[in-house]
C-alpha cells in the first residue's frame, strides 16, 4: 500500500486493498482493427481476472532506433483515436508525451500522462505534465539510481501533480541488455508513491538489433512473476496478436497466449502473498 495512491479515472493505484493494475496495449497505435482487437482482448481478460486495466498506446514514438521507423498517426489523430477506444472499452487510457507543448493537448484526451525513461529528468516536460491536472507516470531512466527519482518526485510535487506513479523499466544497462534490480524497485516504493514494473521493455537488448531494438520476450514471464512477488502496484506490458508484424517493439511485445498465462500467474503470486500476510 502506498502513502500517496494515484487516482486514474475510476482506478486507484496503490490504495489499501486495491488489486494489481495493468497498464497495457500496443506500443504505437496500429491500424484501427488491430488496436481494437488488442483492447478488447486485454479488457476481457482483465475483467475475468479482476484486474483494473488502463489501455496504453502511443500517438507518436519519437525515440525510434531508425529515422525510417513508423512513428504513429500523430498527436491530433492519435489522441482522438485513443480517447474513442477508451470510451468503447470503458477503461482509462494513457499515452506518452515527449515535449512540454504536447502535455496540455494530451491531457484533454487521456487519463494518465506518461513520461519516457530518457526524458525523466526534463524539468520543463515534468512541470508541463503536472500542471495539466492529470496524474503522471514517469519511467525511471536507466542512467538514474532509484534514489535519484526523489528529484523527479520533487519537481512533480512542486508543480502540484494530481498523482504520481514511478515505473521501473530496466534498472541499468548491462552487456547489450537491461538489468533489473528488484532491490531498487523496493527502494522506489519507499518514496510512498505507487510503483509500476514495465515487463516488456525490461526484456530489451539495446544495440543488439540492426536498426531496431532486439529483445528476449521469452523472459517476460519471469520478470512479471518477480515484480508481482516484490509487491509492485501495477504492471506495464505491450501485447499484439502477431508481435512480428507490430509497428514498434516487435522484438518484445507479447502474443495474446503469453499475456493470458502471465496475468493468471501474477494473480496467483499476489494471492499467495495475501495468504501469507493473513497468516502473519
N, C-alpha and C positions, 0 to 999 in steps of 0.2 A: 504494500500500500504506500502510495506517495503522499508526502505532506501537501503537495500542490497538484491535485488531479487536474487533468486537462479536459475541458468540455468541447467536443467536436460535434456540432449539431445535437442530436439526441444521445450521443455516445459519450460516456465518461471513461477516460483512460487513466488508470492508476488509482481509482477510488476504492474505498473499502468494500471488499467482496465482489468487485467487478471482474468479469471474465477477461481472458486474453483477447485483445483487439487485433484484428487482421487488417493490415493496410496492403492492398493487392490490386493487381491489374496488369495490363501490358506495359512495356517500358514506355513506348511512344504510342500515341493514338494510331490505330491501324484503320483499315477500311471499316466502315460502319458495321457491316455484318460480323466481322471478326471481333471487333471491340465489344459489341453487344453479346456475342456468344460467350466471350470471356467473362463479362459482367454477370450474365445470368448463371453461368456455372459457379462462380465464386459466391454469389448471393445465395443460391440454393444450398450449396454445401455448408456455408457458414450458418445459415438458418437451421439446418439439420443438426449441426453440432453445438448450437447455442453460442456462436462466436460473433460478436458485432463486426461488421465489415465497413471499412472506408475504401471506396474504389479510387484507384490511382491510375493516372495516365498523363504523359507529358504532352503539352501542346507544341513544345519546341525543345529539341535536345541540342543545346548549344555547345556541349562538351564531347562531341563525337571524335573518334580517333582520326578519321579521314574527312577532308573537306567535301568529298563527294558522297558521304553517308547521308541517308534520309534523316531529316530533322523533324518532320511533323507538319501539320497543317497550318501552323502559325497561331498567334495569340488570339485573334478575334474568332476565327472559325473554330479553332481547337477548344477554346473555353466554352463557347456556346454548345458545342457537341458534348463536352464533358458534363456540363450542367444538365443538359437534356437527358443524358444517360443516367445521371444520378436520380433525377426525378422518376424515370421509368423504373429503375431498380428499387427506389425507395430507400437509398442509402446516402450518407455524406460522401463528398468527393474531395480529392486533393490533387495538386499538381505542383511542380517545381518552378520557381522563378529564378532568373539569372541576373536581372538588372533591377535597380530600385524603381524605375518607372513602370515596371510590369506588376508590381505588388498591388497597387490600388485597383488596377483593371482586373487582375486575377481574383482579388478578394470579392468582387461583385458576383463571381460565378462559382467559387469553390468554398468549402467549409474549413479547410486547413491549408495553410501555405507551407511549402517545403523548400528549404534552402539546401542546395547541393553541398557535398563534403568539401570540394575545392574552394567554395565560396563562404565557408562558415566563419571566416574572420572579417569579412567585408562589412564594415560598420554601417555604411550607407544602406546596404541591402537589408541588414538585420533591422535597422531602425525603421525603414520603409515598411517592412513586413509587419512589425509590431504595431505601427501606428494605424494600420488598416482596421484594427479591431478584431481581426481573425486570429485564432491560435496559430502558433508557428512550430513546425517540426524542423529541427536543424540536424543534419547529418554531420557527425564528427569527422573532421579531416584526418586522414591517415598520418599527417605530419604533426598532429597535436597529441599530447598526452591526455588522458581522461581528466586530469586535474585542470588543464588549461581551458576546459569547457566552462569553467567558472566565469571567464571573461565574456563568453558568448551569452551566458545567463544574465550577467550584469547589464550588457547592452540591451537585451530584450526587456528586462525588468525596468530599467530606467526609461524605456520608451513605452512602458505600460502595455506590454503584450498581454492579450487576453488569456493566453495559456501557452505553455512550453512543453515540447516533447524533445528528448535527445535521442538520436539514433546512432547506434554503432553499426558501421558497415565495412569493417576491416580495421583493426587497430593500428597496424603499421605495415609497411612494405617489406616483404621478405625476398627470397630468391624467386623472382618472377611470379610471385603470388602474394595474396594478402594473408596476414597472420591475425588471428583473433585471440585476444587476451580477455578471458572471461572474468579475471580479477578486475580488469579495467571496467568491464560492464557493471560489476557490483560497485566499483568506486564511483561511477557516474550516478548510480542510483542514490548514493548518499547525498547528492545535491537536493534531493527531495522532489524532483520533477520526474514524470514518467519516462521510462527508458524503453526504446524500441530496438529490436535487433533486425538488421537487414540481412535476411538469409541468402538471397540470390546474389546480390552484389559482392557479398563476402566470399563467394566462390570464384571470383575473377582471377585471371592470370595476367596482370598488366604487362604489356610489352611482349607477350608470348605469341600474339597473332600477327598476321601480315595486314596492317591497315585496319584491323578490328581487334577488339578485346577478346582474348580467349578465356576459357573457364573450365571448372570442374563441377558441372551441375550434379553429378552423382554424389557429391559430398554435402549437398544442401540439407538432406535429411539429418545427417549427423550434427550439423550446426544448429538446426532448428530444435532438435532434442536437447542439446546442451543449453541453448538460450532459455528454453522453457524450464529446464531444471534450475538454472540460476535465478529465475523468477522475474524475467522481463515483463513489462506491462503490455507490449504489443510486438507483433512480428510483421515485418515488411517482406513481401515477396512478389516476384513477377511471374505471370503464368501465360501460357499460349497453347492453343490446340496443336500447333506444329511449330515448335521452337526454331527449327532450322530455317523456317520461312519468315521469322519475325523481322521487322524493320530495324530493330535495335536490340542489342544484348541477346542475340540468338544463341550465344555460347553458354548463357547462364539461366535463361528462362526455364521454368519448369512445365512439363506437359501435365495435362489435367490429372492423369492417373497418379503422378508423383505428388501433386498438390493434395489430392484426396488422402493418400497414405500419410503424408506429412502432417496434415491438420488433425487427423484421427490420432496419430501418435502423440502430438504435443498436448492434445486434450487428455490423453491417458497419463502423460507425465504430470500435468497440472493436477489431475485428480489424485495421483499418488502423493504428491506434495501436500495437498489439502488433507488427506487422510493422516499423514504423518503429523501435521500441525494439530489436528484434532486430538491425536493420541498424546501429544505433548501436554 
